[in-house]
């Protein structure tokens, strides 16, 4: 009986509490704003460029702390493991020996120069003698050697580094000897964010690595918020900000509302819907849209589709319409690389429905009463395989619509994981996919991954001995101009063969409040973020 | 009672074996693997040779039963393994996420009970009145709205428009308010209707009319008799919901950056992080069974006539 009394009392207490809560509800809205106002800049304010209010006479100037949102967060700051290096680079903690400029050129950073020997296998790297870690320790060739060797040990993506002979020559010089001629060592490895340099003698590489970047770690919440502070002794110039807070927010609506409430100052990967909202209020938000390197493309299965049908498909798919439908999040592509790159100089025929129809008819097809082409009683049907990411599902639908207008029936096959389904089996007519085509200012990675006869996409049936020979040449060519020329020839061959269709290159869309500059908005790569030049005015 | 608990614990072992086997099998059959997800995470593909090597290192190239057997043996030794994604211990990840999930579960349950119970009593007592109709109408709406919509609407009104709460919530009490509220709103709608129905049933019982005719004060009848007798149903509903809440809420946790179990499980599924998925499934199964067991024991505690079967 006692227990039932207790239960009754508990229920009564809950009831009373709730009544009390209801009673005080009306008072809440008045009380709370006082607490929240100072933190938030009004979204409707036409000139929110002054997030810090003018300081009172006795108050010192407020520190310049930038607040950004990031869509990914990792459990460790050890740049060498997994993909952590992308984020330590974005956070302004780690730097690589070389960097890729906004114009896709390789530029010196921790290293001053790199030279190849006569054999083409040995690279001599000269470090910048000024380069130093945030703890004041000078960067030495010996430390760089240890870093590179460690990357081969701990990062599954670069097991080949273990086969390199890496040695310090003197305090600021080291050599890297690769088993084969490796002209893309700089773009594949030494600019790669996973090759960020850390002081390996620092105590806690997972949570507080000591690095050379313009910022150093202040607080780190694994898979959560990361706070960095100014590296006052930064070796490469003055750091303008006092600190940056990176909030892990992977929900697009939350990021939009955090911008609107003034709680964050900017972020990248703005969605089409959010972009529209920001565009409508240019006094409060600054949008930067640049073509980036993530490519949407499709493979035409040459084992199933004749040359004429492939040609018809490529003459039908309207990239401009698709880009416009996707709200400016992508730019129409001609080839796999941006048109501004020297290795992006290729052409393809314009959309031409009549020519597409003529190509289909050349294969003996005739239009039936339903408006589809038919041969021997069989409707011309293609299977479009895609996965649900990177707008590929939308593209598949748009392609289906465009094919219908020409007289090709398209059946859609959406899967969750392309790598283990159609990409592995080759069971498709048209396979949509999305990948980063240009890792760091060189075309070889993409060409090797897509067009090689033994590549993962070889199941699409594209084979050309001439193309293979050109790819072989590209793999060892060291002259940049010749590399671009080779790349253009290879891609043009693929386009002319209608082996692939290149739909769009994702734009990098960044939003920031007015006055915030240099948060990586002008780099086509996702792994660059804040720098010493990042500022908020 | 001791025998009953022992029997339920024995059932739990069977449930865990069946559930873990089934989950492991489903993951094994599902397309995609952890190696591909890990290496190609940012849209840069690695060569097939590298993938094969990493698959072998992870043991993913071994037969299903060998993989399951290894995992089960480790679990028997109390080791849930390491995450494929980042190498962190699965039990550590679950422990950390559980802390946040418990906060969210308790916060939302508290809000839910504080609102639904009094309203249920009010609507039951004032049955068919205007207040009853209005409250029930809103309870229907609350129950019908999807979590993401509630979250976005709350965020818009309370954070962007009224500036009462932050969008970028930290892990403080203030940060807990909004996700708790968002999670509790559909529960309020559901609980209110269930509680109201139970209270109405109790009000219709002859012991209530008998007490009224004897002149017993209505407040006494309500708290001493009606709520007491309705408490078994209330406890059942709350117990089942607690079990669900302890499994985490993916949508709420993602929108509000709350690193609980739902987010952990969702990330693990996306990354085919089998050890974390298995650990999560085991954990939620244990929680579900234990919460149900506790609820059954509580029935007996509230009303000794109810004997656990």
Interface residues (C-beta under 8 A of the other chain):
Chain A: X3 X4 X7 X8 X11 X12 X14 X15 X17 X18 X19 X21 X22 X28 X29 X32 X33 X36 X37 X39 X40 X43 X67 X69 X74 X75 X76 X81 X82 X83 X86 X156 X157 X159 X222 X223 X224 X225 X247 X248 X249 X250 X251 X253 X254 X257 X258 X260 X261 X263 X264 X294 X415 X416 X417 X419 X420 X421 X434 X435 X436 X439 X445 X449 X456 X526
Chain B: X30 X31 X32 X33 X36 X38 X39 X40 X41 X42 X43 X44 X45 X46 X48 X50 X53 X54 X57 X85 X86 X87 X88 X113 X114 X115 X117 X118 X121 X152 X155 X156 X159 X160 X162 X163 X164 X165 X166 X167 X168 X170 X223 X224 X227 X228 X231 X234 X254 X255 X256 X257 X259 X301 X302 X303
